[in-house]
Structures are given as structure tokens and as C-alpha cells.
Amino acid sequence: MLSVLVHLFSVGTALSVPGKLSFASYFSDDMVLQRSPQAAIVWGYCTKPGQNITVTVSGRQPVGAFSVDYPDVQGGVWSVSLSPEDGPGPVTIEATDGHDSVRLSGVLFGDVWICSGQSNMEFTLDMALNATTELADAVHYQNIRVFTATKRTSSKAELDLLQIDEPWSKPSKDTLGHKPWTYFSAVCWLYGKYIYQKLNYPIGLVASSWGGTAIELWSSPDALKLCNIPNDSNRKKSAISNSQLWNAMMHPFTKMTLKGAIWYQGEANAHKPDTYKCTFPTMIDDWRKKFSAASGTTPNFPFGFVQLAPNRNDSSVTSGFPDIRWHQTADTGYVPNHRQQNVFMSVAMDLPDFMSPYGSIHPRDKEDVSRRLALAGLSVAYNMSLGPFQGPQITAFYADIGFFTVGFEFDDAVDIEVRSKSGFELCCSTNNQSRCDGTDSVWMETPIIKEEPHKITVSYKGTCSNKYIMGYRYAWRESPCPFKECALYVKGTDIPFGPMFGLGLINDKKVTPKENKIV
């Protein structure tokens, strides 16, 4: 029998009990189901396979389901696809087998977002800056509902959740600020709050995260195989093996119809970042494929992420976090891109909090992180024109050998604001085929000496003189700048440019990154 706990949440809430007519564990009163144009899936259990189950949304035409057998599950499993609902509700949903019935009340229709990752996603609202104000303000957002899964592992893909920390709840000081590291996720809540302010219809937020966990734990075996990640099932019993969080804390949600997902993770992979270029976009692809197959969620559903924030107050660290940030964008520096369609991000590298009582790896400013993420999400996932949500991209660059300068031209979508002269580096080498790996080259800081609305110029006089310039990088540090004082921002905003990186000979001929085969 599948080890699903019986959840006695409140009077009138259906029980999740395999072998008995019930809804699945994450269906309860006051929940949010996905609104139109998608059709929400509702599913649960019954006494035996072959039973006919009828599901009725208050005032709508009943929908029938035929229950089936499912491996290791007592009784039968039924599932229905409701007619698309504009909402918002509230409505009552009743399931009956002709003898017994179970009911959900206060159900809303809106957009459902799942929030996952490691500790900076798990980081709760009561731990964040301005927590008192945010918790007091929650009463104004009763059409946002929250749900938190319990941290559990499994060696197999579970049909249902093994345990729930927080069933679907209306926002309050307790449901959002219960206790540090329990519920509710600050980034998840604030993202939902900020998009609700523009959408003005119900939002459902599902938090399923675990601090200190690597991306391999959240990836299915199928995804890991595509990246040639070996099975680690022989690891010692005290360790969590690959895919075990996917099995227990994400796979059960594949039968829940979603609008999209947001993700904050990568710190645990920074010590060995090379595989992240494959594992991250592949995980996104795999989640999309599996959610779409199980629940009819849009196959290319929106996926947002937070690019890693700073950590240690040490300007000498140039590996780990910078590599993960770059790989988070499939080595392009921006999203959406050719590899990551319908993906958006929040750049957070300029938001250090070295005095955080939770450690510098856990900055408390989740408001700026979430505002940036919401702005990008509203632009990409909802096609709203709310202004720029990321810095422009380099369109051309060239060296002026006579003046020892390199000019970087950007697309003209927005103007550039320069807040600091530092941040750019050039790779100098005596070898015009160098790959800038340190064997025949060195990275040298090159200050910004000129700024224009769509161009910046850096000087390499005295640094790369009489050497080949073989590449460039920007903000390539674990902690690249003081709070909101990196070099480049979108003018008139607090939106920073993301890290940049390119390899290839830079000479006095103006070229584009593509022409120069920058990778």
C-alpha cells in the first residue's frame, strides 16, 4: 500500500485515504485550481478499481470518471478533467461513487505556481527583511492561497505526497510566518503577491523545497540520463540519492494542473558547476514533459528562476557561483534564449547581505529578488508590457589598439546607467589561440572610461599591452559588488545587467559575439 498519511486538516476537509473514496492529499478546502484556458485535473481514490465516480462543480454539469488499478495502491484511482473555468469562484466540488461522497468547499480558480529549490526558496517570510510589515499586509490578499509540502524522500516516484506541512490556507500571520524554515517561503509568497497586484484574480502557491539540496535530487532518472549523470543508488544510507526529491516532493504534483514554476537553487552545485549547463535546462524540459503528460499542463509552461545571489565577502572568488549563474542561462547570459524558451529570471548578484544572521549565503532581501522575478514573469509568462525586465545584450565589440580600449555596443532597447567603473575584465595572452584557462593567460581588470546610452568603453592600457585580448567577462565574482552598486543597470531602474562572458580574439574589427564564435 502506498504510504500516504491520513491528513485530518479541519472539519469538512476530505481525507486522503487509498482504498476509500477521497481526494488526493493536496486537494482541500480553500484551494486554488488552474483557471482557463487550461482544464484543471481533480483526482483521488476509491474502494476498488472499476468504480464509476461522478464529480460535480457547483452548478455545472457532472463529469464522470472510471477508476483504475494503480501499482501498490489499495483500491482504485480516479481522475477527471474539469471544463475550463474562468473563475474565480468560490465553488464546491463533490465526488461520489453512488453511495458515499466527499466534498471540497471554498475552491477558487486562478493561476497555480509551484515554487521549488533549496534553502533560499525554503527561506521563510518571517526571516526576511520587512517581515512584520509583510505579514501584517497579508490580510489584504485573501485570494492568494498557500500550500507547503513536507520534506520527504523516496526511492520511487510516488503517486501522492507522503506528508504535508501546510494544507491549502488563506494568508495570515501564522500561515505565512509560522516558524523559521517551516512555512511559508518568502520568495514564493512575494512573487505571488506581486503578480496578483497586476492580475487581480486568484493565485495558488505551492512550496516544495529543501535546503542544501543539489539539482540532481530534483531531477528524474530520465533527465539525469540525458546529462550522463550516473545513478548513485549505492550511496550510504545517510545521504539523499539522486532523484529522491523528484520522487517524493515533485512527481506527485505532476497530476496538478499548473500555470508555471519558479526555482531558486544552485548553491549546492557550485563546487562542481560544469554539469549544470546540461542538468538545469534538461530538468526544465523534463518537468514540462511530465506535467503535461500527467495533468494537461501547457507543454511549454513558464519557468522562472533566481540567478544566484552573492555569498562570501571575498572579491577574489571567481569560480563556483559565477559559473552556475552563467549555466543557469545555458551560457547565453539572458533568458528567454534559444535553449530556454518561455523562461525568465531575477538577477540577484547585486544584493549581498554579509551580516545576515542566517549566513551570507541567505540574504534577507527577498523583496527585491521577488519584484525582479515578478516583473520578468509578468513580461514573459503573461505578455504584459511593463517596461524592461533585464539589461540589453552585447551586439558588437572591438578593440582600438592605438588607444588601448575595447568598446562594447548594446542593443538600443533601453539606455545604460553606469554606477561603478569596475566589473569588466579582459583575458590577456601571448597566444592568439588561448582558451583563457590560466595556462597561458591572465584575467585583468579593465575600468570603464566612457559611457554612452548604448555603449561602454573599457581601458586596457598597462594591463594587456603587447598581448592578445582573447576574451571578456563582466561581474565574474561570487560577490561582485556592494548592494545595488554593480557597474551596469537599466537607466532609471534597479534592474541590473546579468554576468557576461565571451572567448575569442578581440581585435580592431567590429564583430558580433556570433561572428567571433563567442561561447
PyMOL commands that set and color helices and strands:
alter all, ss='L'
color gray80, all
select helices_A, chain A and resi 119-122+125-127+131-140+173-177+186-199+215-218+221-226+244-255+267-269+276-295+321-328+366-380
alter helices_A, ss='H'
color red, helices_A
select strands_A, chain A and resi 22-23+32-34+41-46+52-57+63-66+76-81+91-96+101-117+144-149+164-169+203-209+260-264+303-306+343-346+394-400+405-410+416-418+424-429+441-445+448-452+455-459+468-474+488-490+500-503
alter strands_A, ss='S'
color yellow, strands_A
deselect
rebuild
show_as cartoon
